[in-house]
Amino acid sequence: MAYLKIDPMDYPLVEGEQWWVVHPNDATCELKIVPGSPAVCKTKGIEAFDIGTAYRVASVDEHSGWISILKDNMVCEMPLYIFARFFDATAFVRIRR
């Protein structure tokens, strides 16, 4: 299996973005992504992922802000803000109770 780690320097933060989809210290909501769950690519522009296609989440570390997505025979690791830019990250945000 191939491995690709997306360099944040190739996709720098833009104004209004933060590293995390939900900061780990946020008291009102949390990012809850379970490895194995599907994530849908919402826009073109990242490593040949196809718009509207569901890819499987391999792993996620909400504390360091990195996520790995499976594409064919490749594991693609990226910061959460890049995931949020190109995938349906808001689908994994839930209100803390």
Residue pairs with C-beta under 8 A, 6 or more apart in sequence:
1 73
1 74
1 75
2 73
2 74
2 75
3 74
3 75
3 77
4 47
4 74
4 75
4 76
4 77
5 76
5 77
5 78
6 46
6 47
6 76
6 77
6 78
6 79
6 82
8 79
8 82
11 46
11 82
11 85
13 19
13 81
17 81
17 84
17 85
18 81
19 65
19 79
19 80
19 81
20 31
20 62
20 65
20 80
20 81
21 31
21 80
21 81
21 83
21 84
21 89
21 90
21 92
21 93
22 29
22 30
22 31
22 62
22 93
24 62
24 63
26 96
27 96
28 95
28 96
29 93
29 94
29 95
29 96
30 62
30 93
30 94
30 96
31 60
31 62
31 80
31 89
31 92
31 93
32 92
32 93
32 94
33 39
33 57
33 60
33 62
33 67
33 92
34 57
35 57
35 58
35 59
35 60
36 56
36 57
37 56
37 57
37 92
38 54
38 55
38 56
38 57
39 54
39 55
39 56
39 57
39 69
39 83
39 87
39 88
39 89
39 91
39 92
40 52
40 53
40 54
40 55
40 87
40 88
40 91
41 49
41 50
41 51
41 52
41 53
41 54
41 55
41 86
41 87
42 51
42 86
42 87
42 88
43 51
43 85
43 86
44 50
44 51
45 86
46 78
46 82
46 85
46 86
47 71
47 76
48 71
49 55
49 69
49 71
49 76
49 86
55 69
55 70
55 71
55 87
56 69
56 70
57 67
57 68
57 69
57 70
58 68
58 69
58 70
58 75
59 67
59 68
60 66
60 67
60 68
60 80
61 67
62 80
65 79
65 80
65 81
66 77
66 78
66 79
66 80
67 77
67 78
67 79
67 80
67 83
68 75
68 76
68 77
68 78
69 75
69 76
69 77
69 78
69 83
69 87
70 76
80 89
83 89
84 90
